[in-house]
Amino acid sequence: MWILWEAKLVQGVFVNLASNLEGFAPLFKICSCCKLSLPLDNFHKSSKAKDGLKGQCKTCRNIYNSKWNNENKERKSKTNKWNHKKRMYGISEEDYCDLLVKQNQCCAICSLYFSENLHGHLYVDHCHTTGKVRGLLCQHCNSLLGKAKDDIDILQSAIKYLQRNL
């Protein structure tokens, strides 16, 4: 990994930068992949690298990532799905499967079997205040609670309305 440093003109002569780099800031870096000398803003930051920048330039990294994503679509999709659930709800794939078994693979409200649901899975229902996972719901029941803002009074009013008008 090579870093090109700014030159300093002293008394009409460029200072030998290899012997004295103190006080000089790097302006360019050579990409470990394409070997091009590029401005530093063409490299992603890295807390692990000595210079604080990744070895590959952004263009080379994007090409690598695109190739990997195309070759690993199924793996990436599954990983993203469970990482999202873990990040959003603190629930792992194992926790989700345990809930699914406890609910007999059905929506906790309407008992619709999970594979009959619109997208073939159940959604994680959680309290928006505490973040606590309450159960798994089909898309319609999840939307119902969301549109009612998880407000019991609104839901009870809806029940009374339906009972009066049936």
C-alpha positions as CSV (number, residue, x, y, z in Angstrom):
1,M,0.0,0.0,0.0
2,W,1.6,3.3,-1.1
3,I,0.5,6.7,-0.1
4,L,1.6,9.8,-2.1
5,W,2.4,12.8,0.1
6,E,2.1,16.5,-0.7
7,A,5.3,18.0,-1.9
8,K,6.8,21.0,-0.1
9,L,8.9,23.5,-1.9
10,V,11.7,24.8,0.3
11,Q,14.0,27.5,-1.1
12,G,13.1,26.5,-4.7
13,V,13.8,22.8,-4.2
14,F,11.4,20.0,-3.4
15,V,12.2,18.4,0.0
16,N,13.1,14.7,-0.1
17,L,9.8,13.4,1.3
18,A,11.0,9.9,1.9
19,S,13.4,11.0,4.5
20,N,11.1,13.6,6.3
21,L,7.3,13.1,6.2
22,E,6.6,14.9,9.4
23,G,4.0,17.7,9.0
24,F,2.8,16.5,5.5
25,A,-0.7,15.2,4.9
26,P,-1.3,12.4,2.3
27,L,-3.3,13.5,-0.8
28,F,-3.4,10.3,-2.8
29,K,-3.4,6.5,-2.2
30,I,-2.8,3.6,-4.6
31,C,-5.6,1.1,-4.8
32,S,-4.6,-2.4,-3.9
33,C,-6.8,-3.8,-6.7
34,C,-6.6,-1.5,-9.7
35,K,-3.2,0.0,-8.8
36,L,-4.4,3.5,-9.6
37,S,-3.2,6.5,-7.6
38,L,-6.4,8.2,-6.5
39,P,-7.4,11.1,-4.1
40,L,-8.2,9.9,-0.6
41,D,-11.9,10.6,-0.9
42,N,-12.1,7.6,-3.3
43,F,-11.5,5.2,-0.4
44,H,-13.9,4.2,2.3
45,K,-12.9,4.7,5.9
46,S,-11.6,1.8,8.0
47,S,-10.9,1.9,11.7
48,K,-8.6,-1.2,11.3
49,A,-6.2,0.3,8.7
50,K,-3.2,2.2,9.8
51,D,-4.0,5.1,7.5
52,G,-7.7,4.9,8.4
53,L,-8.7,3.9,4.8
54,K,-9.6,0.7,3.1
55,G,-7.0,-0.7,0.7
56,Q,-9.4,-0.9,-2.3
57,C,-10.9,2.2,-3.9
58,K,-14.7,2.7,-3.8
59,T,-15.1,1.7,-7.5
60,C,-13.2,-1.6,-7.1
61,R,-15.1,-2.4,-3.8
62,N,-18.4,-1.7,-5.6
63,I,-17.4,-4.1,-8.4
64,Y,-16.4,-6.8,-5.9
65,N,-19.7,-6.3,-3.9
66,S,-21.9,-6.4,-7.0
67,K,-20.2,-9.6,-8.1
68,W,-20.5,-11.2,-4.7
69,N,-24.2,-10.2,-4.4
70,N,-25.0,-11.7,-7.8
71,E,-23.3,-14.9,-6.9
72,N,-24.9,-15.2,-3.4
73,K,-28.4,-13.8,-3.9
74,E,-30.1,-16.5,-1.8
75,R,-27.6,-16.3,1.0
76,K,-27.7,-12.5,1.1
77,S,-31.5,-12.4,1.1
78,K,-31.7,-14.9,4.1
79,T,-28.9,-13.1,6.0
80,N,-30.5,-9.7,5.5
81,K,-33.9,-11.0,6.6
82,W,-32.7,-12.4,9.9
83,N,-30.2,-9.5,10.5
84,H,-33.2,-7.1,10.1
85,K,-35.3,-9.0,12.5
86,K,-32.5,-9.1,15.0
87,R,-31.7,-5.4,14.6
88,M,-35.4,-4.3,14.7
89,Y,-36.9,-6.6,17.2
90,G,-34.0,-8.4,19.0
91,I,-35.4,-11.7,17.7
92,S,-33.3,-14.5,16.1
93,E,-34.3,-17.1,13.6
94,E,-34.6,-19.6,16.4
95,D,-36.8,-17.2,18.5
96,Y,-39.0,-16.7,15.5
97,C,-39.4,-20.4,14.9
98,D,-40.1,-21.0,18.6
99,L,-42.9,-18.4,18.4
100,L,-44.2,-20.0,15.2
101,V,-44.4,-23.4,16.9
102,K,-46.1,-21.9,20.1
103,Q,-48.8,-20.3,17.8
104,N,-49.3,-23.5,15.8
105,Q,-47.8,-21.8,12.8
106,C,-50.8,-19.4,12.7
107,C,-51.5,-15.7,13.1
108,A,-52.0,-14.9,16.9
109,I,-55.2,-13.0,16.1
110,C,-57.1,-14.6,13.2
111,S,-55.4,-18.0,13.2
112,L,-54.6,-17.8,9.5
113,Y,-52.0,-20.5,8.7
114,F,-48.6,-18.8,7.9
115,S,-48.3,-20.3,4.4
116,E,-51.8,-19.0,3.5
117,N,-50.7,-15.5,4.3
118,L,-50.2,-13.0,1.5
119,H,-46.4,-13.3,1.6
120,G,-46.1,-16.8,3.0
121,H,-44.8,-15.7,6.4
122,L,-46.0,-14.0,9.6
123,Y,-44.9,-10.6,10.7
124,V,-43.2,-9.8,14.1
125,D,-45.7,-7.8,16.2
126,H,-44.1,-5.6,18.9
127,C,-44.9,-2.9,21.3
128,H,-43.7,0.4,19.7
129,T,-43.2,1.9,23.2
130,T,-41.2,-0.9,24.9
131,G,-40.0,-2.8,21.8
132,K,-41.2,-6.1,23.4
133,V,-42.2,-8.8,20.9
134,R,-45.9,-9.8,21.4
135,G,-46.3,-12.5,18.8
136,L,-46.5,-13.2,15.0
137,L,-49.3,-11.8,12.9
138,C,-50.5,-12.1,9.3
139,Q,-50.2,-9.0,7.2
140,H,-53.9,-8.0,7.6
141,C,-53.9,-8.3,11.4
142,N,-50.5,-6.5,11.7
143,S,-51.9,-3.6,9.6
144,L,-55.1,-3.6,11.7
145,L,-53.1,-3.0,14.9
146,G,-50.9,-0.5,13.1
147,K,-53.7,1.6,11.7
148,A,-55.4,1.6,15.1
149,K,-52.1,2.8,16.6
150,D,-52.2,-0.2,19.0
151,D,-54.9,1.7,20.9
152,I,-57.4,-0.6,22.7
153,D,-60.1,2.1,22.8
154,I,-60.0,2.5,19.0
155,L,-60.2,-1.3,18.6
156,Q,-63.1,-1.6,21.1
157,S,-64.9,1.2,19.3
158,A,-64.5,-0.7,16.0
159,I,-65.9,-3.8,17.6
160,K,-68.9,-1.9,18.9
161,Y,-69.4,-0.3,15.5
162,L,-69.4,-3.7,13.7
163,Q,-71.8,-5.2,16.3
164,R,-74.3,-2.3,15.8
165,N,-74.1,-2.6,12.1
166,L,-74.3,-6.3,11.4
